[in-house]
Amino acid sequence: MNFLSTCTDPGILSVILLFKRLFEIICILVPIGLILMASVEVGKITMNPDQKAVKSATTKTIHKCLAAVGVFFVPTFMSIFMNLMAMPNYKSSSCWSNSSVEMINAYEEAKDFDDDVEEEKRQQEREAAETERAALAAAREAAREENEKAAEEARKASGNSTGNPTELAAKMIQIAQREADSHPPDSPNKYTYDFGYIPGYSGNGYGYPWCAAFVWWISNEAGVYNHSNGPVTHKTAGVDSYIGYFRNNSDGNRYEPSAAHGGNYVPKMGDYIFFSNEHIQYDGDHIGVVKGVSGDKVLIIDGNCSNTVCDRYKSLNDGYIIGYGVWE
């Protein structure tokens, strides 16, 4: 008879206490009724002193009195039985024994305390989430200011609006930021249509995973692919082809492993960033661009992230990041 948490629930114990009180009342009223019936039998003896009638009435009176005594002590026997069942040797808990005003009040206080602790925990989680959102917003704003500052410095140094790698990187990030703020739909989209037809995919070949198409599109819009140090000929779907391009030092570009994979390179605005779900070096399955670095976090903009363009950050030591494509 092990009720576990049921026997500590104030609501259930209150119901059991109500039945317990009703049971006790019944065990008092029934004996009173039996005694009254026995009194009637005694009255019959007085009114009819016949020996046979006296014997019958006496027997009935004794039976009723014995029954009245038995019923009256039933609650006592029940309590003794329930207390025995609640002993440690039986490894059980008695709801009957716990159903008292004192125990119910104690369990209600404990429940209120647990509720207060749980609410405090939820409040702390909400505050932590709000702090994280505020930190992300601050990091984004800092990266945006860094991008604008770098672009301004590049314009002053070059005296024109094209040809400077730093300015091209800033322009690419500004275009990517605009796309992230507009939240374009999943593929097929303008990136896949501009990127090109790939046989074997749905949507007449234009509905495919589009992270590489997004990177190609913003790079092309910024003029990176027309830059002398940029990946001029690269227009291939697939992250590994990007990785191979940079690993071959094509057009003077290079590949840098991430910190989690033995590298010591600090990424900068405009670098391509490569990811691997399996955390395997040179075996990428996602690509984005770097907005900048804020503390120990790298700020990223990438397409085909949750079916849209994401503006987010990750730890520089995250094993999901396998390396960077440096094009200047």
N, C-alpha and C positions, 0 to 999 in steps of 0.2 A: 504493500500500500504506500508507494513512494510517489508523491505528487510534485516533488522538487519545487520549481519556482511557483507553481500554482498555489502552494501553501504559504507563500509569502506575498501574494498579490492582495492588496487591501480591498479591492472591489470584490474578489471571490470570497475572501474571508468574511466580509460584511454580509454576503448572501448566506454563507454557512452559519454565521452567528444568528441571523434572523431565523433560519430553520431550527437551529439549536434552541433558541428561546421558545419558539412555537412548540417544539417537542417537549420541552420542560413544562410548559403550561398544560399541554395535553396530559402529561404524566402526573399532574396535580389534580386536574379536573376529573380524570377517569377514576382515581381512587375515591374522590368525594362522591361521585355518582354511585360507585359500588357500595360505599358505606351507607348511602341513603337507601339503596335497594336492600341492603342487609337489615336496615332499621325497619323497612316495610315487612320483611320476613318475621322479625321479632314481634311486630304488631300483630301479625297473623296468629302467632302462638298465643298472644294474650287474648285475642278474640275467640280462638278456637283451641281450647286446651286438649283436644283429642290427641292421644298418644302417637298415632300414626302421623298426624299433621305436625305435631311438635318435632318428631324425628326428621321429617322432610324439611321443615323450615330451618331446623338447627343445622342440617347438612348444607343447605344452600347459604345460610348465613356465614358458616365457617369458610366455604369456598370463596364467597365474595370478599370476605375480609382478607383471606390469604392473597387473592388476586389484587386487591387494593394495595397491600403492602408490597407485592412484587412489582406492580406498575410504578409505584411511588419511587422505588429504588432503581428503576431502569436507568435514569440519567447518571446515577452514581456508578453503576456497573459499566455503562458506556464510556465514561471518562477514564475509569481504571483500565479498560481494554485498550482505548486509544493511547493512553500513556505508555502502556506496555509495548504497543506497536511502534511508538516513537523512540524506544530505547536504542542506543547505538548497536546493540547486538543484532537488531533487526534491520539496521541500515535503512530506515524509512523515516518519513516525516509525516506527522499527523496534522491534517488541516483542522480536525476537530479540536485538538489541543491549542492550536494557534488562533482559533476563532474567538478571541476575547477583545474587549475594548482596548486594553493595554497593548496587546500585541499588534492590533490593527493600527493604533496610533504610532507605534514604533516603526512599523513597516511603511506607513505613509510619510513619516519624517525621513526615513532612509531613501524612499523613492523621490521625494522632493529634492534631497541632497544630490542624488544621481542626476536628476533632470537639470539641476543648476550646473553641475560639472559638465554635462553634455552640451548645454547651451553656451557655457564659457569656452568650451573647445571649438564649437562651431563659430563663435565670434572671433576667436583667435585665427581660425582658418580663413574667415572672411577678411580680416585685417591683413593677413599675410598675402592673400591674393590681391588685395588692393595695393599693398606695398609693391608687389611684383609688377602690377600693371603700371603703377606710377614710375617705377624704375625703367620699364621698357619704354614708356613715353618719353622720359628724360633722355634715355640713350638714343632714341630715334631723333629727338630734337637736336641733341649734340652732334649726331652724325650729319644731320641735314645742314647744320651751321658749318661743320667742317667741310662738307662738300662745296657749299657756296663760297666759303673762304678760299678753298683751293682753286676753284674756278676763277675767282677774282684775281688772285695772285698770278695765275697762269696767264690771264689776259694782259696784265700789266707787264709781265716778263716778255711775252712773245710779241706784243703790239698788234696782234690780229686774233681772229676767232677760230682759226683752224690750224692744224699741224702740230700742236703741242700735246704730247701724250697726257699730261696731267689734266689739261682742259678737256681732252676727248673723254677721259675717264669720268670727269665731273659731269659732262654732258650726257654720257651714257647712263649714269646713275640718276640724273634728273629725269630723263625719259622713263627709266624703270620705275622711279617713284611715282610719276604721273600715272603709269599703267597700274601700279599697285593701288593707288587711291581710287581708280575708276572701277576696280574689281571686274575685269572682263569675264565672260563665261568660259565654260569648259570647251574642249575641242569638238568639232572643227571651229577654228576661230581665225582672226586675221593673221596670227603668227604662223599657223600651219598652212594657210593658203599662200602667204608670201614665201614661206620656207620652201614649199614644193610638194609635189605628189610622191607618195611612198606606196608602192604596190603592197597589197596584202592587208591593208587596214580598212576599217569601215568608213563610210562616208566618202566613197569614191577615192579613197587613199589619203584623205585630208584629216581624218579623225584618228589621231594617234597621240601617245604621250608626248607632250609638247614643251618640256623644260628646255631642251636644246634649241627648239624653234624659237622660243622666247628670247634666249640669250643671243641667237643669231639676229633676231629682229631688232632688238634694242641696240646691238653693236652696229648693225647696218644703218639704223636711223641716226646714230651719233657720228657715223663716218669712220668708225674704227677699222672697218674692213678696207677702207681706202687709204689708211695710214701706212707708211712705209714699214713700220714695225708690227703691224697687225696681221692677224691670220686672214690674208687676202682671199685665199682659195677655199677656205673652209666653209662648206655649206652642206654638212652631212648630219643626218639624224643619228643619234646614238652618242651617249656620253663617252664611251670608250674611244671613239674616234677623236673627240676633243683631247682626251688624255694622251692618246698616241701622238697627236699633232704637237703638243707642248713637250712631250718627252723626247721627241726627235729634234728639239731645238729648231723647229721650222721657222724660217724668217727671223731668226735671232731671238725667238721666244724661248721660255723654259718652264719646266715643271718643278714645283717645290712641294715636298711632302709636308703634311700637317704635323703639329706638335705631337699628336697622339700616335703618329707613325714615324717618329724619329727625326722630324724636321725642326729647324729653329727659325724658319722664316716667319716674319710678322706680316700678314697680308695687309694690303692697302686698297684704297678706293679704286675700283675698276678691275681688280683681279677677278678671274673666274674661279669659282670654288666648286670642288667635286666631292660627292658623297657616295657612300656604299652602305647599303642596309646590312651587309654581312661584315662590315668593317675590314674589308680586304683591300690592300693597297693595289692600285692600278686596275681594279675591277669595279668601276663606278656604275651607278644606276640613276644618278640625279646630278643636275648642274644648276648653278645660280651665279650671281655676281656679288662682289663684296662692296658694301656701302662705306665701311670703315671699321675701325676697332675702338671699342670703348671699354677701358679696363681690361678684364680678362675675357671679354666677349667680342665676337665678330658679328657685325650687323650684315644681314643678307637680304637680298631681294631675289626671288626665284619664281618661275612660272610652273604651272602644273602642280601647285602645292595646295592640297585640299580643293582641287578643281578651280583654282583661281590664281592670282598673283599675290604672293605673301610678302609681307614686310616684317621680318622677325630677326631674332638673334640666337646664337648658340655659343657655348663655351669654346674657347680656342683649343681646349684639350679634349673636346668631344670626339670619341672614336668613330662616330658617324662621318666626320670630315676626314677625308683621306689626303687631300692636297689642293694646290692652287695652280692656276695657269697664269703666268706673268707675261704680259705681252708688250712691255716696253723696256 
